[in-house]
Amino acid sequence: MATLEQFIGDFFAAEINKDKSDIACLKRALLQFCKTGKKADAFSVYYCFCEIFEVLGSGYGSMNRLLEFLYDHENHMGELLTKHRDHYSHSVYVFALGLAIFAKDESYRKVFLDFYKTKNADATTFLRLWGLTALFHDIGYPFQLAHEQIKAYAHCLWGEDNPIAPFIAYENMDELLTLGGRIKNESRFDAVQTVDEMLAYAINYRLGYPLDKLRSKLVERYKHQSRYMDHGYFSAVLLFNRLAEANTPFTDEIADVLTAITLHNNFNRYDIKEALKKNVAIPESKHPLAYLLVLCDELQDWDRTAFGYVSKKDPLAWKVELSIENGKIDICYVFDSFKVMDTEEIEIDDPENKDKKITEIKETERDNKNYVKFAQGKFLGDIKELVDGKTALTVTVREQSKAKKGKAFVSTDNFINLCDFAQAIHKSYQSVWGGPNFDEMDLEFRLSNIEQAKSYSDKLELINCFYSDKELDYPVVNAFSEGDGSNVYARNDLEFLAREEHLRWVREKLAAGWKYGTDYANREERNEKRIHKDIVPYDVLSADDRKKDELMIKNMIPFLYHFGHGVRIYRYRGGRKPVLDIAGCGHRTIPKNNEHLKEQIKAILREYQKDYLVIVHTNFAYGADQLIAECANELGITIKATLPMPYEEYIQAVKNDAARYHYSFTADDEYRMRHLLAQAVTCNVVPDSEFRYLEAAKYTISRCKKLIALWDGVETVLEDKFGNPMNRGGTWHTICLAKNSRGLTDDDIHIIKCNR
């Protein structure tokens, strides 16, 4: 089995008839979301999709209000309900799951392509139609939320099912539902007057349900619904209106998107079942979009945020594992534990009166394993009642402890303002260095500004700060300390965060396929070649290039105060985790097949990450030093480099050393070294001396409390027969320095057996 993100690459390997750079942005955004599940990363997926496909005639700005209100309403109103879970991130997971099924299930893919063959269906067609269906299938949820809130309130006052209890029904719907000529060039809908009738005709056309039954049941979607208000219906109505306002051509495919959304929740599950007096499963062959939406909507039952107070008690799967192949989907839901704490009322003897009983609330540990297994069986049964396809489905569950979420920060989530932040960030750069307006830039560069804004909370945590829209009893921060250069120990948050911003930018560029390079004459040529001179350590940047990172940091506080709905920036009174500096060393010539070494290095680092903010120091010699730095980088651990000579001189020295001792150091190896060094938050160079490699090793060891050494166990000779020093700064000598000079014990030094 595999994780969802492992299937995403399979979909994007297909030919998609859109700008390849833009599609690469969508792929990276989706992979990042599947990895983190964060709403800010879900935002990037919505943004990329809307910008690429311009679903309403323009980009994200045409849909931002609907999407952001969906998040805002469920985030603030959901806690008032008994049962409610998130739908904003859920929709992106549904989108990702559908892409995985299209990519790996040849049976479903053939059904979809055959169904739309008159329109030359391909991966591009699927991505556009499925994205429109999956990402917007819950935008009408605020209508249901308001209904559910009043229903919950009325039940508290008058009791459930009391006929005198008031309920919400929606009036003034005529403007939304009257077509008024908004469907053109579709003769099938010439006589249709309302959106309800359009949906009825479109569902009848695909699934054959009786028109009269459909019309009456659709009208009831918003009138006289005392028990339930269907967000699927309102989502379809809202989306149709936005499409009509943008003059989006109304086609059979658009009708399929709208009816899939209408059918996905309760309309097919209850209303049609009631009208026809039988279960009606949506056939894959007759409506592949509706089939896939219902299937993925039901299966997406992991990593959801519970808002309702009963939902918070339910056992929730925290991740999913998948196996998808032709005609078969195996899905395993992973729970942190099948045991949950619950309360129950019990009667006990009254110690003061033997003839009386008193009620006590007792907390008990409830084993949900049987409950989950029952739900698993019922779950499959429900899906089979809702959809009818060729794909066989199996569901299993298992238990696995969930590690603490990394980068789970206190800062108030203001991701819905990310576009405002991003545009302001770009404008500040533009005012100094020029360039096109925000909306004129390629998607990749707009997304880069969005990523900068998303990193605010990460950066603040690094200096023990956070932002909140609440008034809290913490010290308020109005400016970042800059130091004055006279005291090396004085706090300089500005430079510290500027280094972190450069590091974030370098990683973003490398993830997007850029390389270090200087062979370009202007911005356009640079972007075309995808090379950049600034993919170097921060310490190697020119003073002018450092100002770009400093400007971003200087603007953080003003931008947060201006765009953050009145947030304040606070400083914790103490650090979140103590810092632990770990040195890394080892042989230059290590086995090419070194995955077993990486596993051991990462296991050590992960263990320390649980309790410490880890920083890894190496001298970046070829071989073990770089491998340890690479492992730290892959785990998101800060790395610091100490070089025995200036940056370019050192890279040349490594090349010369390889030639002298006949080991391979190719152009790709040089890129790897440059790019890895560019991700070191500091790149210190020791003073020039006769023993500069030794001085680099001593400098690194002097700052660390632990050591990881890749060593073959051979204690090399440290003096020749005349008593002259030799092999100084090597692996064995570094271990000796750690013990004798630094005072590290065997418990502090982790030796990983590694042959040269």
CORPEQUI-V207388 format. One line per field, one symbol per residue. burial: # if it has 16 or more other C-alpha atoms within 10 Angstrom, else .. A space follows every 50 residues. Layout:
# CORPEQUI-V207388
burial->???
This chain:
# CORPEQUI-V207388
burial->...##.###.##...#.....#############.##.############ #######.##.###.######..##.#####.################## #########.###.##.....############################# ####..........#.##........###..##........######### ###.##..###..##.##..##...#.#################...#.# ...################.##..#....##################### ########..##..######.########.########............ ..................#..#...#......#..####.#...#.#... ..........#.###############..........#....##.##### ####.##############......#...#............######## #######.##...####..#.....#...###.#######.....#.### ####.##.###..#..#####........###########......##.. ##..#...#..######################...###########..# #..##..#...........#.###############.....######### #..#########...............############..#.#...### ##.#..
